[in-house]
Amino acid sequence: MMRRPLSAGSIIETRCTRCRALMNHTIVAMVGEKIVRVECNTCHSMHNYHPVKVAKEPAAARSTREKAAAPRARATKADPAAAAAAEWEALQPGMDPAQAIPYDMDRTYRVNTLLLHSLFGLGVVQLVLPNKIDVLFKGGKKRLRCG
């Protein structure tokens, strides 16, 4: 059976924007082969043509197909607290608490300086920024004011 090519005046089934249902429409305007405007045969409203969307596959069918595929390796985010604790343990043997400088926010510091904070305890300066330092303590990294 041969189908006639669609043209203005042809009947097509599409979703009506007023009826909000799939209804028969008459094609009112086309640009080349593309349908642009239609008129609902039920409520007689004219609106732009919206092609009928293909029904999605049910979720149950998708999940069985996904399970059949090879499992992907998931990228795990490194736990910052665990990384800081491991780094602290690695630096621990080289620290001499007797050489630690008491923390003073008016003082300037250099990288790898050992300092003693009244609240956080012993720490190592890891990064020096303008008026701030990043210090690794046993409890994790802290950003402190300085100089």
N, CA, C and O atoms as CSV, one atom per row, in Angstrom:
chain,resi,resn,atom,element,x,y,z
A,1,MET,N,N,0.833,-1.173,0.000
A,1,MET,CA,C,0.000,0.000,0.000
A,1,MET,C,C,0.883,1.244,0.000
A,1,MET,O,O,1.753,1.388,0.859
A,2,MET,N,N,0.670,2.116,-0.931
A,2,MET,CA,C,1.474,3.325,-1.070
A,2,MET,C,C,0.832,4.484,-0.319
A,2,MET,O,O,-0.372,4.718,-0.427
A,3,ARG,N,N,1.647,5.201,0.439
A,3,ARG,CA,C,1.149,6.352,1.190
A,3,ARG,C,C,1.341,7.612,0.371
A,3,ARG,O,O,2.356,7.779,-0.305
A,4,ARG,N,N,0.366,8.491,0.436
A,4,ARG,CA,C,0.494,9.789,-0.225
A,4,ARG,C,C,1.405,10.669,0.616
A,4,ARG,O,O,1.364,10.600,1.844
A,5,PRO,N,N,2.216,11.484,-0.014
A,5,PRO,CA,C,3.051,12.402,0.771
A,5,PRO,C,C,2.162,13.414,1.503
A,5,PRO,O,O,1.133,13.840,0.980
A,6,LEU,N,N,2.568,13.788,2.704
A,6,LEU,CA,C,1.796,14.747,3.476
A,6,LEU,C,C,1.860,16.121,2.830
A,6,LEU,O,O,2.893,16.519,2.291
A,7,SER,N,N,0.733,16.849,2.890
A,7,SER,CA,C,0.670,18.197,2.354
A,7,SER,C,C,-0.393,18.955,3.134
A,7,SER,O,O,-1.101,18.362,3.947
A,8,ALA,N,N,-0.515,20.258,2.899
A,8,ALA,CA,C,-1.543,21.067,3.563
A,8,ALA,C,C,-2.902,20.469,3.241
A,8,ALA,O,O,-3.186,20.161,2.083
A,9,GLY,N,N,-3.748,20.301,4.259
A,9,GLY,CA,C,-5.059,19.688,4.086
A,9,GLY,C,C,-5.080,18.218,4.494
A,9,GLY,O,O,-6.159,17.659,4.691
A,10,SER,N,N,-3.923,17.579,4.627
A,10,SER,CA,C,-3.860,16.181,5.049
A,10,SER,C,C,-4.204,16.072,6.529
A,10,SER,O,O,-4.025,17.019,7.295
A,11,ILE,N,N,-4.696,14.915,6.913
A,11,ILE,CA,C,-5.034,14.647,8.312
A,11,ILE,C,C,-3.855,13.926,8.967
A,11,ILE,O,O,-3.284,12.998,8.394
A,12,ILE,N,N,-3.501,14.366,10.174
A,12,ILE,CA,C,-2.405,13.754,10.912
A,12,ILE,C,C,-2.810,13.671,12.384
A,12,ILE,O,O,-3.553,14.519,12.879
A,13,GLU,N,N,-2.320,12.654,13.073
A,13,GLU,CA,C,-2.618,12.505,14.497
A,13,GLU,C,C,-1.465,13.081,15.308
A,13,GLU,O,O,-0.312,12.682,15.142
A,14,THR,N,N,-1.795,14.035,16.200
A,14,THR,CA,C,-0.790,14.655,17.052
A,14,THR,C,C,-1.454,15.154,18.324
A,14,THR,O,O,-2.678,15.111,18.445
A,15,ARG,N,N,-0.680,15.614,19.245
A,15,ARG,CA,C,-1.207,16.086,20.534
A,15,ARG,C,C,-1.732,17.502,20.387
A,15,ARG,O,O,-1.029,18.380,19.885
A,16,CYS,N,N,-2.975,17.732,20.827
A,16,CYS,CA,C,-3.585,19.058,20.780
A,16,CYS,C,C,-3.199,19.816,22.035
A,16,CYS,O,O,-3.272,19.273,23.138
A,17,THR,N,N,-2.789,21.070,21.876
A,17,THR,CA,C,-2.365,21.860,23.026
A,17,THR,C,C,-3.548,22.329,23.863
A,17,THR,O,O,-3.377,22.619,25.047
A,18,ARG,N,N,-4.740,22.411,23.283
A,18,ARG,CA,C,-5.921,22.814,24.044
A,18,ARG,C,C,-6.609,21.601,24.660
A,18,ARG,O,O,-6.908,21.610,25.855
A,19,CYS,N,N,-6.867,20.560,23.872
A,19,CYS,CA,C,-7.525,19.344,24.370
A,19,CYS,C,C,-6.612,18.532,25.287
A,19,CYS,O,O,-7.084,17.761,26.121
A,20,ARG,N,N,-5.323,18.710,25.127
A,20,ARG,CA,C,-4.298,17.960,25.869
A,20,ARG,C,C,-4.446,16.452,25.678
A,20,ARG,O,O,-4.295,15.665,26.613
A,21,ALA,N,N,-4.742,16.085,24.456
A,21,ALA,CA,C,-4.903,14.668,24.129
A,21,ALA,C,C,-4.449,14.441,22.694
A,21,ALA,O,O,-4.309,15.385,21.917
A,22,LEU,N,N,-4.223,13.188,22.356
A,22,LEU,CA,C,-3.841,12.818,20.996
A,22,LEU,C,C,-5.097,12.861,20.129
A,22,LEU,O,O,-6.015,12.068,20.338
A,23,MET,N,N,-5.150,13.773,19.163
A,23,MET,CA,C,-6.337,13.982,18.323
A,23,MET,C,C,-5.935,14.071,16.855
A,23,MET,O,O,-4.762,14.253,16.527
A,24,ASN,N,N,-6.933,13.939,15.973
A,24,ASN,CA,C,-6.711,14.158,14.546
A,24,ASN,C,C,-6.634,15.654,14.284
A,24,ASN,O,O,-7.420,16.436,14.819
A,25,HIS,N,N,-5.676,16.035,13.453
A,25,HIS,CA,C,-5.471,17.433,13.093
A,25,HIS,C,C,-5.365,17.540,11.572
A,25,HIS,O,O,-4.976,16.593,10.890
A,26,THR,N,N,-5.721,18.718,11.061
A,26,THR,CA,C,-5.547,19.015,9.641
A,26,THR,C,C,-4.307,19.884,9.511
A,26,THR,O,O,-4.143,20.858,10.246
A,27,ILE,N,N,-3.439,19.530,8.579
A,27,ILE,CA,C,-2.221,20.311,8.357
A,27,ILE,C,C,-2.605,21.629,7.703
A,27,ILE,O,O,-3.276,21.647,6.671
A,28,VAL,N,N,-2.171,22.747,8.315
A,28,VAL,CA,C,-2.496,24.073,7.812
A,28,VAL,C,C,-1.309,24.665,7.063
A,28,VAL,O,O,-1.495,25.303,6.027
A,29,ALA,N,N,-0.085,24.464,7.570
A,29,ALA,CA,C,1.088,25.062,6.943
A,29,ALA,C,C,2.266,24.106,7.008
A,29,ALA,O,O,2.454,23.379,7.983
A,30,MET,N,N,3.061,24.129,5.932
A,30,MET,CA,C,4.270,23.312,5.852
A,30,MET,C,C,5.397,24.158,5.288
A,30,MET,O,O,5.163,25.074,4.500
A,31,VAL,N,N,6.616,23.851,5.694
A,31,VAL,CA,C,7.806,24.472,5.112
A,31,VAL,C,C,8.596,23.319,4.521
A,31,VAL,O,O,9.224,22.551,5.251
A,32,GLY,N,N,8.566,23.197,3.220
A,32,GLY,CA,C,9.193,22.055,2.550
A,32,GLY,C,C,8.457,20.794,2.939
A,32,GLY,O,O,7.247,20.700,2.731
A,33,GLU,N,N,9.158,19.817,3.502
A,33,GLU,CA,C,8.567,18.556,3.942
A,33,GLU,C,C,8.140,18.605,5.414
A,33,GLU,O,O,7.533,17.663,5.922
A,34,LYS,N,N,8.458,19.698,6.083
A,34,LYS,CA,C,8.234,19.799,7.526
A,34,LYS,C,C,6.884,20.441,7.839
A,34,LYS,O,O,6.557,21.504,7.310
A,35,ILE,N,N,6.099,19.783,8.709
A,35,ILE,CA,C,4.807,20.309,9.139
A,35,ILE,C,C,5.076,21.396,10.164
A,35,ILE,O,O,5.849,21.192,11.101
A,36,VAL,N,N,4.428,22.573,9.989
A,36,VAL,CA,C,4.680,23.694,10.866
A,36,VAL,C,C,3.458,24.037,11.720
A,36,VAL,O,O,3.598,24.277,12.920
A,37,ARG,N,N,2.262,24.064,11.122
A,37,ARG,CA,C,1.061,24.478,11.849
A,37,ARG,C,C,-0.088,23.530,11.530
A,37,ARG,O,O,-0.248,23.076,10.397
A,38,VAL,N,N,-0.897,23.238,12.576
A,38,VAL,CA,C,-2.025,22.313,12.416
A,38,VAL,C,C,-3.279,22.886,13.083
A,38,VAL,O,O,-3.202,23.784,13.921
A,39,GLU,N,N,-4.463,22.330,12.678
A,39,GLU,CA,C,-5.739,22.710,13.283
A,39,GLU,C,C,-6.393,21.460,13.824
A,39,GLU,O,O,-6.527,20.464,13.114
A,40,CYS,N,N,-6.805,21.509,15.100
A,40,CYS,CA,C,-7.444,20.358,15.733
A,40,CYS,C,C,-8.821,20.156,15.114
A,40,CYS,O,O,-9.588,21.110,14.986
A,41,ASN,N,N,-9.143,18.920,14.726
A,41,ASN,CA,C,-10.441,18.621,14.126
A,41,ASN,C,C,-11.543,18.541,15.185
A,41,ASN,O,O,-12.721,18.485,14.833
A,42,THR,N,N,-11.190,18.535,16.467
A,42,THR,CA,C,-12.181,18.446,17.533
A,42,THR,C,C,-12.543,19.830,18.069
A,42,THR,O,O,-13.716,20.203,18.072
A,43,CYS,N,N,-11.538,20.599,18.527
A,43,CYS,CA,C,-11.811,21.911,19.133
A,43,CYS,C,C,-11.549,23.064,18.174
A,43,CYS,O,O,-11.850,24.212,18.500
A,44,HIS,N,N,-10.997,22.784,17.005
A,44,HIS,CA,C,-10.697,23.761,15.941
A,44,HIS,C,C,-9.687,24.827,16.351
A,44,HIS,O,O,-9.683,25.922,15.789
A,45,SER,N,N,-8.839,24.521,17.315
A,45,SER,CA,C,-7.772,25.467,17.669
A,45,SER,C,C,-6.593,25.247,16.737
A,45,SER,O,O,-6.290,24.118,16.351
A,46,MET,N,N,-5.935,26.341,16.382
A,46,MET,CA,C,-4.729,26.254,15.547
A,46,MET,C,C,-3.518,26.433,16.443
A,46,MET,O,O,-3.506,27.298,17.319
A,47,HIS,N,N,-2.499,25.613,16.221
A,47,HIS,CA,C,-1.272,25.709,17.010
A,47,HIS,C,C,-0.120,25.136,16.211
A,47,HIS,O,O,-0.315,24.489,15.182
A,48,ASN,N,N,1.090,25.385,16.705
A,48,ASN,CA,C,2.277,24.829,16.069
A,48,ASN,C,C,2.242,23.318,16.183
A,48,ASN,O,O,1.692,22.767,17.137
A,49,TYR,N,N,2.830,22.658,15.211
A,49,TYR,CA,C,2.859,21.198,15.199
A,49,TYR,C,C,3.920,20.692,16.167
A,49,TYR,O,O,5.063,21.149,16.153
A,50,HIS,N,N,3.526,19.749,17.001
A,50,HIS,CA,C,4.444,19.093,17.930
A,50,HIS,C,C,4.413,17.613,17.621
A,50,HIS,O,O,3.397,16.966,17.874
A,51,PRO,N,N,5.483,17.048,17.085
A,51,PRO,CA,C,5.473,15.625,16.745
A,51,PRO,C,C,5.194,14.769,17.986
A,51,PRO,O,O,5.575,15.131,19.099
A,52,VAL,N,N,4.537,13.650,17.781
A,52,VAL,CA,C,4.244,12.734,18.877
A,52,VAL,C,C,5.544,12.112,19.334
A,52,VAL,O,O,6.319,11.591,18.531
A,53,LYS,N,N,5.776,12.175,20.649
A,53,LYS,CA,C,7.005,11.601,21.194
A,53,LYS,C,C,6.847,10.100,21.290
A,53,LYS,O,O,5.771,9.590,21.603
A,54,VAL,N,N,7.936,9.398,21.016
A,54,VAL,CA,C,7.940,7.941,21.092
A,54,VAL,C,C,7.873,7.539,22.555
A,54,VAL,O,O,8.577,8.106,23.391
A,55,ALA,N,N,7.031,6.566,22.867
A,55,ALA,CA,C,6.891,6.104,24.251
A,55,ALA,C,C,8.214,5.529,24.736
A,55,ALA,O,O,8.897,4.800,24.018
A,56,LYS,N,N,8.558,5.876,25.975
A,56,LYS,CA,C,9.809,5.376,26.531
A,56,LYS,C,C,9.666,3.921,26.937
A,56,LYS,O,O,8.574,3.433,27.230
A,57,GLU,N,N,10.801,3.248,26.945
A,57,GLU,CA,C,10.865,1.853,27.360
A,57,GLU,C,C,10.587,1.770,28.862
A,57,GLU,O,O,11.097,2.602,29.611
A,58,PRO,N,N,9.804,0.805,29.327
A,58,PRO,CA,C,9.532,0.687,30.764
A,58,PRO,C,C,10.828,0.528,31.560
A,58,PRO,O,O,11.807,-0.036,31.071
A,59,ALA,N,N,10.815,1.033,32.784
A,59,ALA,CA,C,12.011,1.013,33.629
A,59,ALA,C,C,12.501,-0.408,33.886
A,59,ALA,O,O,13.708,-0.637,33.957
A,60,ALA,N,N,11.591,-1.359,34.026
A,60,ALA,CA,C,11.984,-2.748,34.300
A,60,ALA,C,C,12.800,-3.317,33.138
A,60,ALA,O,O,13.775,-4.034,33.364
A,61,ALA,N,N,12.421,-3.011,31.920
A,61,ALA,CA,C,13.149,-3.509,30.753
A,61,ALA,C,C,14.531,-2.860,30.664
A,61,ALA,O,O,15.509,-3.505,30.287
A,62,ARG,N,N,14.596,-1.569,31.018
A,62,ARG,CA,C,15.889,-0.866,30.977
A,62,ARG,C,C,16.843,-1.439,32.002
A,62,ARG,O,O,18.019,-1.650,31.705
A,63,SER,N,N,16.348,-1.697,33.221
A,63,SER,CA,C,17.246,-2.157,34.283
A,63,SER,C,C,17.838,-3.529,33.969
A,63,SER,O,O,18.992,-3.784,34.312
A,64,THR,N,N,17.074,-4.424,33.322
A,64,THR,CA,C,17.633,-5.739,32.985
A,64,THR,C,C,18.697,-5.604,31.912
A,64,THR,O,O,19.685,-6.338,31.916
A,65,ARG,N,N,18.497,-4.665,30.989
A,65,ARG,CA,C,19.489,-4.453,29.940
A,65,ARG,C,C,20.763,-3.852,30.531
A,65,ARG,O,O,21.865,-4.223,30.128
A,66,GLU,N,N,20.623,-2.925,31.485
A,66,GLU,CA,C,21.790,-2.297,32.104
A,66,GLU,C,C,22.592,-3.296,32.917
A,66,GLU,O,O,23.820,-3.221,32.961
A,67,LYS,N,N,21.899,-4.242,33.568
A,67,LYS,CA,C,22.593,-5.240,34.373
A,67,LYS,C,C,23.403,-6.181,33.504
A,67,LYS,O,O,24.433,-6.699,33.936
A,68,ALA,N,N,22.947,-6.406,32.282
A,68,ALA,CA,C,23.649,-7.309,31.378
A,68,ALA,C,C,24.971,-6.700,30.906
A,68,ALA,O,O,25.915,-7.423,30.589
A,69,ALA,N,N,25.030,-5.375,30.862
A,69,ALA,CA,C,26.255,-4.705,30.416
A,69,ALA,C,C,27.352,-4.916,31.462
A,69,ALA,O,O,27.077,-5.162,32.636
A,70,ALA,N,N,28.587,-4.813,31.007
A,70,ALA,CA,C,29.729,-4.997,31.908
A,70,ALA,C,C,29.735,-3.889,32.953
A,70,ALA,O,O,29.518,-2.727,32.608
A,71,PRO,N,N,29.975,-4.211,34.201
A,71,PRO,CA,C,29.975,-3.182,35.246
A,71,PRO,C,C,31.139,-2.217,35.058
A,71,PRO,O,O,32.258,-2.609,34.726
A,72,ARG,N,N,30.835,-0.940,35.282
A,72,ARG,CA,C,31.861,0.094,35.159
A,72,ARG,C,C,32.613,0.219,36.465
A,72,ARG,O,O,32.072,-0.006,37.548
A,73,ALA,N,N,33.851,0.577,36.335
A,73,ALA,CA,C,34.636,0.858,37.539
A,73,ALA,C,C,34.221,2.241,38.007
A,73,ALA,O,O,34.289,3.204,37.243
A,74,ARG,N,N,33.796,2.345,39.245
A,74,ARG,CA,C,33.350,3.631,39.763
A,74,ARG,C,C,34.533,4.386,40.352
A,74,ARG,O,O,35.360,3.835,41.078
A,75,ALA,N,N,34.579,5.642,40.019
A,75,ALA,CA,C,35.636,6.491,40.568
A,75,ALA,C,C,35.222,6.878,41.981
A,75,ALA,O,O,34.183,7.508,42.177
A,76,THR,N,N,36.023,6.505,42.950
A,76,THR,CA,C,35.694,6.839,44.331
A,76,THR,C,C,36.425,8.108,44.711
A,76,THR,O,O,37.610,8.281,44.426
A,77,LYS,N,N,35.691,8.985,45.358
A,77,LYS,CA,C,36.304,10.221,45.823
A,77,LYS,C,C,37.127,9.923,47.051
A,77,LYS,O,O,36.674,9.240,47.969
A,78,ALA,N,N,38.325,10.434,47.063
A,78,ALA,CA,C,39.193,10.220,48.220
A,78,ALA,C,C,38.633,11.007,49.397
A,78,ALA,O,O,38.230,12.160,49.247
A,79,ASP,N,N,38.611,10.387,50.552
A,79,ASP,CA,C,38.135,11.035,51.758
A,79,ASP,C,C,39.219,12.002,52.228
A,79,ASP,O,O,40.315,11.560,52.572
A,80,PRO,N,N,38.946,13.324,52.253
A,80,PRO,CA,C,39.984,14.287,52.626
A,80,PRO,C,C,40.519,14.058,54.039
A,80,PRO,O,O,41.709,14.243,54.293
A,81,ALA,N,N,39.639,13.657,54.955
A,81,ALA,CA,C,40.091,13.428,56.328
A,81,ALA,C,C,41.048,12.242,56.385
A,81,ALA,O,O,42.046,12.276,57.104
A,82,ALA,N,N,40.738,11.196,55.624
A,82,ALA,CA,C,41.611,10.016,55.601
A,82,ALA,C,C,42.955,10.354,54.950
A,82,ALA,O,O,44.003,9.891,55.401
A,83,ALA,N,N,42.919,11.159,53.893
A,83,ALA,CA,C,44.157,11.553,53.215
A,83,ALA,C,C,45.020,12.411,54.144
A,83,ALA,O,O,46.239,12.249,54.197
A,84,ALA,N,N,44.373,13.325,54.875
A,84,ALA,CA,C,45.120,14.184,55.801
A,84,ALA,C,C,45.718,13.346,56.934
A,84,ALA,O,O,46.852,13.580,57.353
A,85,ALA,N,N,44.945,12.364,57.429
A,85,ALA,CA,C,45.450,11.500,58.510
A,85,ALA,C,C,46.645,10.680,58.036
A,85,ALA,O,O,47.617,10.509,58.772
A,86,ALA,N,N,46.572,10.173,56.807
A,86,ALA,CA,C,47.686,9.385,56.262
A,86,ALA,C,C,48.922,10.262,56.084
A,86,ALA,O,O,50.043,9.840,56.367
A,87,GLU,N,N,48.702,11.486,55.613
A,87,GLU,CA,C,49.826,12.412,55.418
A,87,GLU,C,C,50.448,12.775,56.776
A,87,GLU,O,O,51.669,12.872,56.896
A,88,TRP,N,N,49.607,12.972,57.788
A,88,TRP,CA,C,50.092,13.276,59.133
A,88,TRP,C,C,50.950,12.139,59.672
A,88,TRP,O,O,52.013,12.374,60.248
A,89,GLU,N,N,50.487,10.909,59.484
A,89,GLU,CA,C,51.242,9.741,59.953
A,89,GLU,C,C,52.595,9.642,59.259
A,89,GLU,O,O,53.581,9.240,59.877
A,90,ALA,N,N,52.650,10.007,57.973
A,90,ALA,CA,C,53.909,9.948,57.224
A,90,ALA,C,C,54.895,11.011,57.723
A,90,ALA,O,O,56.104,10.778,57.729
A,91,LEU,N,N,54.384,12.174,58.141
A,91,LEU,CA,C,55.255,13.256,58.608
A,91,LEU,C,C,55.647,13.114,60.075
A,91,LEU,O,O,56.637,13.704,60.508
A,92,GLN,N,N,54.901,12.356,60.828
A,92,GLN,CA,C,55.086,12.211,62.276
A,92,GLN,C,C,56.515,11.843,62.699
A,92,GLN,O,O,57.037,12.465,63.625
A,93,PRO,N,N,57.167,10.862,62.066
A,93,PRO,CA,C,58.510,10.467,62.543
A,93,PRO,C,C,59.544,11.587,62.481
A,93,PRO,O,O,60.455,11.613,63.309
A,94,GLY,N,N,59.435,12.508,61.535
A,94,GLY,CA,C,60.448,13.560,61.386
A,94,GLY,C,C,60.197,14.785,62.252
A,94,GLY,O,O,60.965,15.746,62.190
A,95,MET,N,N,59.136,14.773,63.062
A,95,MET,CA,C,58.801,15.952,63.866
A,95,MET,C,C,59.461,15.909,65.242
A,95,MET,O,O,59.506,14.873,65.906
A,96,ASP,N,N,59.966,17.063,65.642
A,96,ASP,CA,C,60.518,17.203,66.986
A,96,ASP,C,C,59.689,18.285,67.684
A,96,ASP,O,O,59.903,19.472,67.436
A,97,PRO,N,N,58.739,17.894,68.560
A,97,PRO,CA,C,57.857,18.866,69.216
A,97,PRO,C,C,58.609,19.957,69.981
A,97,PRO,O,O,58.061,21.036,70.205
A,98,ALA,N,N,59.824,19.698,70.374
A,98,ALA,CA,C,60.607,20.699,71.102
A,98,ALA,C,C,60.973,21.882,70.211
A,98,ALA,O,O,61.209,22.983,70.710
A,99,GLN,N,N,61.021,21.663,68.887
A,99,GLN,CA,C,61.386,22.737,67.954
A,99,GLN,C,C,60.173,23.481,67.405
A,99,GLN,O,O,60.326,24.374,66.571
A,100,ALA,N,N,58.977,23.130,67.856
A,100,ALA,CA,C,57.757,23.773,67.362
A,100,ALA,C,C,57.670,25.216,67.850
A,100,ALA,O,O,57.960,25.516,69.009
A,101,ILE,N,N,57.262,26.103,66.939
A,101,ILE,CA,C,57.095,27.522,67.251
A,101,ILE,C,C,55.644,27.729,67.702
A,101,ILE,O,O,54.730,27.239,67.039
A,102,PRO,N,N,55.408,28.437,68.807
A,102,PRO,CA,C,54.023,28.707,69.213
A,102,PRO,C,C,53.329,29.565,68.146
A,102,PRO,O,O,53.909,30.519,67.628
A,103,TYR,N,N,52.076,29.207,67.827
A,103,TYR,CA,C,51.332,29.944,66.792
A,103,TYR,C,C,50.998,31.344,67.269
A,103,TYR,O,O,50.504,31.548,68.377
A,104,ASP,N,N,51.287,32.318,66.385
A,104,ASP,CA,C,50.947,33.711,66.643
A,104,ASP,C,C,50.437,34.277,65.318
A,104,ASP,O,O,51.139,34.219,64.308
A,105,MET,N,N,49.229,34.820,65.316
A,105,MET,CA,C,48.650,35.276,64.047
A,105,MET,C,C,49.349,36.503,63.467
A,105,MET,O,O,49.108,36.848,62.310
A,106,ASP,N,N,50.203,37.166,64.235
A,106,ASP,CA,C,50.929,38.326,63.724
A,106,ASP,C,C,52.276,37.948,63.113
A,106,ASP,O,O,52.945,38.796,62.523
A,107,ARG,N,N,52.672,36.710,63.246
A,107,ARG,CA,C,53.958,36.234,62.758
A,107,ARG,C,C,53.814,35.740,61.307
A,107,ARG,O,O,52.718,35.380,60.878
A,108,THR,N,N,54.925,35.727,60.560
A,108,THR,CA,C,54.926,35.134,59.217
A,108,THR,C,C,55.573,33.756,59.310
A,108,THR,O,O,56.440,33.521,60.152
A,109,TYR,N,N,55.142,32.851,58.436
A,109,TYR,CA,C,55.620,31.469,58.479
A,109,TYR,C,C,56.105,31.031,57.108
A,109,TYR,O,O,55.771,31.629,56.086
A,110,ARG,N,N,56.905,29.969,57.115
A,110,ARG,CA,C,57.385,29.355,55.874
A,110,ARG,C,C,56.844,27.941,55.783
A,110,ARG,O,O,56.427,27.359,56.784
A,111,VAL,N,N,56.853,27.395,54.583
A,111,VAL,CA,C,56.410,26.018,54.361
A,111,VAL,C,C,57.303,25.068,55.157
A,111,VAL,O,O,58.505,25.300,55.279
A,112,ASN,N,N,56.722,24.013,55.692
A,112,ASN,CA,C,57.371,22.978,56.502
A,112,ASN,C,C,57.776,23.445,57.896
A,112,ASN,O,O,58.512,22.743,58.591
A,113,THR,N,N,57.306,24.623,58.317
A,113,THR,CA,C,57.582,25.081,59.679
A,113,THR,C,C,56.688,24.290,60.633
A,113,THR,O,O,55.499,24.104,60.373
A,114,LEU,N,N,57.261,23.836,61.720
A,114,LEU,CA,C,56.517,23.099,62.733
A,114,LEU,C,C,55.989,24.118,63.738
A,114,LEU,O,O,56.764,24.890,64.303
A,115,LEU,N,N,54.666,24.125,63.966
A,115,LEU,CA,C,54.128,25.082,64.917
A,115,LEU,C,C,53.217,24.401,65.927
A,115,LEU,O,O,52.701,23.310,65.684
A,116,LEU,N,N,53.031,25.059,67.057
A,116,LEU,CA,C,52.206,24.534,68.135
A,116,LEU,C,C,51.029,25.480,68.336
A,116,LEU,O,O,51.209,26.637,68.716
A,117,HIS,N,N,49.831,24.983,68.080
A,117,HIS,CA,C,48.613,25.779,68.213
A,117,HIS,C,C,47.961,25.443,69.546
A,117,HIS,O,O,47.972,24.286,69.966
A,118,SER,N,N,47.391,26.444,70.218
A,118,SER,CA,C,46.797,26.215,71.538
A,118,SER,C,C,45.580,25.298,71.499
A,118,SER,O,O,45.316,24.596,72.475
A,119,LEU,N,N,44.838,25.286,70.404
A,119,LEU,CA,C,43.636,24.464,70.301
A,119,LEU,C,C,43.863,23.180,69.500
A,119,LEU,O,O,43.421,22.108,69.915
A,120,PHE,N,N,44.553,23.280,68.347
A,120,PHE,CA,C,44.723,22.144,67.442
A,120,PHE,C,C,45.959,21.307,67.732
A,120,PHE,O,O,46.052,20.172,67.262
A,121,GLY,N,N,46.902,21.834,68.488
A,121,GLY,CA,C,48.108,21.088,68.826
A,121,GLY,C,C,49.229,21.297,67.826
A,121,GLY,O,O,49.363,22.369,67.237
A,122,LEU,N,N,50.031,20.262,67.643
A,122,LEU,CA,C,51.204,20.301,66.767
A,122,LEU,C,C,50.769,20.273,65.304
A,122,LEU,O,O,49.875,19.511,64.934
A,123,GLY,N,N,51.403,21.105,64.470
A,123,GLY,CA,C,51.046,21.155,63.059
A,123,GLY,C,C,52.214,21.534,62.185
A,123,GLY,O,O,53.219,22.061,62.664
A,124,VAL,N,N,52.078,21.259,60.871
A,124,VAL,CA,C,53.115,21.578,59.894
A,124,VAL,C,C,52.515,22.521,58.848
A,124,VAL,O,O,51.456,22.239,58.288
A,125,VAL,N,N,53.196,23.642,58.589
A,125,VAL,CA,C,52.740,24.595,57.575
A,125,VAL,C,C,52.944,23.951,56.208
A,125,VAL,O,O,54.048,23.520,55.876
A,126,GLN,N,N,51.871,23.889,55.415
A,126,GLN,CA,C,51.961,23.269,54.097
A,126,GLN,C,C,51.859,24.267,52.951
A,126,GLN,O,O,52.394,24.026,51.868
A,127,LEU,N,N,51.178,25.381,53.181
A,127,LEU,CA,C,50.978,26.356,52.118
A,127,LEU,C,C,50.959,27.746,52.732
A,127,LEU,O,O,50.312,27.973,53.754
A,128,VAL,N,N,51.677,28.680,52.099
A,128,VAL,CA,C,51.703,30.061,52.575
A,128,VAL,C,C,51.007,30.925,51.530
A,128,VAL,O,O,51.408,30.964,50.367
A,129,LEU,N,N,49.961,31.615,51.963
A,129,LEU,CA,C,49.189,32.533,51.115
A,129,LEU,C,C,49.313,33.928,51.712
A,129,LEU,O,O,49.801,34.065,52.834
A,130,PRO,N,N,48.888,34.967,50.998
A,130,PRO,CA,C,48.921,36.304,51.594
A,130,PRO,C,C,48.022,36.348,52.838
A,130,PRO,O,O,46.812,36.140,52.748
A,131,ASN,N,N,48.625,36.618,53.980
A,131,ASN,CA,C,47.933,36.730,55.272
A,131,ASN,C,C,47.260,35.441,55.747
A,131,ASN,O,O,46.424,35.495,56.649
A,132,LYS,N,N,47.593,34.298,55.176
A,132,LYS,CA,C,47.010,33.016,55.590
A,132,LYS,C,C,48.014,31.900,55.402
A,132,LYS,O,O,48.933,32.001,54.589
A,133,ILE,N,N,47.824,30.822,56.173
A,133,ILE,CA,C,48.640,29.618,55.996
A,133,ILE,C,C,47.727,28.403,56.122
A,133,ILE,O,O,46.761,28.422,56.885
A,134,ASP,N,N,48.034,27.356,55.376
A,134,ASP,CA,C,47.364,26.068,55.523
A,134,ASP,C,C,48.274,25.191,56.361
A,134,ASP,O,O,49.442,24.984,56.033
A,135,VAL,N,N,47.714,24.678,57.457
A,135,VAL,CA,C,48.501,23.879,58.397
A,135,VAL,C,C,47.859,22.507,58.529
A,135,VAL,O,O,46.643,22.391,58.679
A,136,LEU,N,N,48.696,21.459,58.472
A,136,LEU,CA,C,48.228,20.094,58.668
A,136,LEU,C,C,48.403,19.731,60.136
A,136,LEU,O,O,49.518,19.689,60.656
A,137,PHE,N,N,47.268,19.468,60.793
A,137,PHE,CA,C,47.269,19.003,62.180
A,137,PHE,C,C,46.841,17.547,62.192
A,137,PHE,O,O,46.430,17.008,61.164
A,138,LYS,N,N,46.935,16.914,63.340
A,138,LYS,CA,C,46.513,15.516,63.459
A,138,LYS,C,C,45.026,15.382,63.113
A,138,LYS,O,O,44.621,14.368,62.546
A,139,GLY,N,N,44.217,16.377,63.441
A,139,GLY,CA,C,42.785,16.350,63.183
A,139,GLY,C,C,42.398,16.784,61.776
A,139,GLY,O,O,41.210,16.779,61.453
A,140,GLY,N,N,43.348,17.160,60.927
A,140,GLY,CA,C,43.051,17.581,59.559
A,140,GLY,C,C,43.713,18.907,59.228
A,140,GLY,O,O,44.440,19.471,60.045
A,141,LYS,N,N,43.452,19.404,58.009
A,141,LYS,CA,C,44.032,20.665,57.563
A,141,LYS,C,C,43.189,21.836,58.037
A,141,LYS,O,O,41.961,21.754,58.064
A,142,LYS,N,N,43.842,22.916,58.407
A,142,LYS,CA,C,43.181,24.139,58.834
A,142,LYS,C,C,43.843,25.310,58.135
A,142,LYS,O,O,45.044,25.286,57.868
A,143,ARG,N,N,43.052,26.342,57.839
A,143,ARG,CA,C,43.592,27.588,57.283
A,143,ARG,C,C,43.572,28.607,58.396
A,143,ARG,O,O,42.528,28.903,58.977
A,144,LEU,N,N,44.761,29.145,58.688
A,144,LEU,CA,C,44.912,30.089,59.786
A,144,LEU,C,C,45.382,31.452,59.274
A,144,LEU,O,O,46.034,31.555,58.235
A,145,ARG,N,N,45.036,32.487,60.028
A,145,ARG,CA,C,45.509,33.853,59.720
A,145,ARG,C,C,46.942,34.023,60.172
A,145,ARG,O,O,47.361,33.430,61.167
A,146,CYS,N,N,47.692,34.826,59.451
A,146,CYS,CA,C,49.070,35.101,59.877
A,146,CYS,C,C,49.523,36.429,59.289
A,146,CYS,O,O,48.886,37.000,58.404
A,147,GLY,N,N,50.688,36.911,59.834
A,147,GLY,CA,C,51.415,38.072,59.374
A,147,GLY,C,C,50.632,39.175,58.877
A,147,GLY,O,O,51.189,40.194,58.470
